[in-house]
C-alpha cells in the first residue's frame, strides 16, 4: 500500500546515505594514508652550446600543479635544477648521481598505495644497444648536467624496486623519450596512427636532444681516451655512479629484466623514440616565457579539464594541443593496461566518486 511504499523509500534513502557516508570515509582514509612523493628535474645547461631555456620553468610550473591540484605536500617534492650554475644556490645540481640518489631515496621510502612522480625536462639522447643481438637497435637515455647518462635500464630497475601497490609515474619532456622505461608496454606510441601537422609552429624552438656523437666527443675530451666505446668513458669518469647499462655484463642485464609481469611503472614521454621534443618560446601561448612544448601542453590540458583525467586522456589531449600548435612530436604512453585508464597521478575528486 502507499504507507509501505513511503517507508520503503525512506529506508532506501537512509541506506544510500549511510553507503555514501561510508564511501566518503573510505576515500578520506585512503587519501590520508596515501603519501605523494615527487622528484622534479630541470636542466637548462646554461652557458654551454647545449643551452635550453624552458626546462627549469617546466618543473617550477609542475611543482605548483602538484601542490594545488594533486595534493602533494611541498615538503615531499624535491627540486633539482642547474640554476646554481647561473648564479643561484637554491637547488641541488641535477648530476646523474644526484638524480639517481633522489629517485632511489623516493622509491626506498615508498609504501604500498603511495604515488611517486618524476618529471624530467632537459636533453635526451639515443645510444647503441649493448644487448646481445641488438646491434642495430638504439636505447633511450636522459642527459643530466654532467652528461652522466641515465638509461632505460636504470628506470626499469627503479620500477622493479617499487613496493606492491605503489605507482611510479615518469613524465619525460626530452628528445627520444619514448620507451624510457625498459620493457614497459606501449599503449600510445609508434604503432598508433600519427597525424602530421599542416601548420608550422609560430614559435622559436630548439630540439631537446644531443646526438650520440656529440656526447661521445664531449666525454672523450674529458677522459683523453681514444675509443668510440661510450661505456669506457662513462666508467672512467663516473665509476660506480655510471648507469647499470654500462656497469653490468650484457648477459646479466638480459637476465635481470626478463620478467614480463605487469608492473606499476607509467611513462608519459614528450615524443616517440625516433622524434625530438621542443624547447620553445611563444609571445602569445606562453607570454614570452620559455618552456618545453610537451610540459606546456600537459599544463594546458590540466587547466582546461578540472575533472579527473586518465593517463591515456592526458597523452591524447596533449597530442592534440601539440598538433594544433604545429609541432610534429607525438607524446607516448607506456604502462600496463589497467594504468592506461587509471587517473593521472591517482587523482580522485570525492564528489565524483560517490
Steps between C-alpha positions, in 0.01 A plus 500: 500500500603871496637505858716195430641664182584821688669302777697305240613824335619637835691180572663509155594865549650423840697205361627717212605774743678253728675346199603845372634600843689171519651553154595855595681377811679231300620758244614738774687219677663387174613854421637546852697175480624562145829688491585700188869541419667681210840571351507782243807554280559794266824526299560820301880439453573876536797654324563192285440420133214275613317775691121480530272761655171348613590192703523663842176686427338163420574343837418818691156504337449130569593547865213747536262263323599207722432703815185685391322230301638164602547553874877451520663629818769753397733326745467179296611664175873512423613746234830460312599766247823639359397854587795490742728509198340831406568659837225355722556259790133412546511136397706183476682471168344238268806282444445137410598388850275758672198414287539128561555561871178704523300242304644212700417670830144565379451135404658374823262698722190409300227287656217306331244739343745793493513717187848576362568752224812596304491793258806549281548790262829514315700334226459136402703279270519154344791264545594176319346201673740287704264203506604182312340482156387865502790652306272727293268597786534820697410553865369812668669716763469841666797737520566644848703821526827305536422264205489196732225331297199343675363225278184297448660221707536730802132591485403133464703419811324777698156374394597145598585623852153647562304350790186321384212744456711814458504676162785684329412752227779642287440800273804558279501814286810412300600378158477125427308444825260233370587167666705658779389224742654183359242232406196711597193424287413752229147638525537808279806515278648427156242231425225764519403704196670836538356814347748726327442867573412718202630814671843610605546597863492880540760473774872516551598145590800275544517117516555362850749239388875456467625260229691196622809607307505837681471330839777257409726786387435694821575202723813411302627856543472450877657154522764541231435137397489423128202262473148511360376281786289736709498257794876539535470877532208493742663241725825695498325824599224378731597148613228359730274798422475402132186337362434132564499461124875561495594336831337157454593236237246484214384146585445597864295797386295273276422261784441777751201652322338206327181503712190572292265545796292821501653767723413845629731703279325770295687700235363811328763595243521827311552323170564166334844340526593617149375857550614820667322708764502879479620770737295802394416865553174649374386859569131401498480141629757539777514882538857492382603251769714207387368149565501147369229446239380176664514631858304806389245283317442292815453818704245626246312169506482497881379861512231440239368183667420527870358147516722196549690396188644158426860456393373416154290818483789722613724364223235513226393853594864613514549354151205707382641820654840446336339423165295821515817694585678356196747267673580164343576318824269231631481437876484132595367291788669187632342305788287193572142483370342591833715809551426628151149584615586578863483867598815706451692506830211307660293816522159437655244771559269391783194654342545299179559174689160477673 
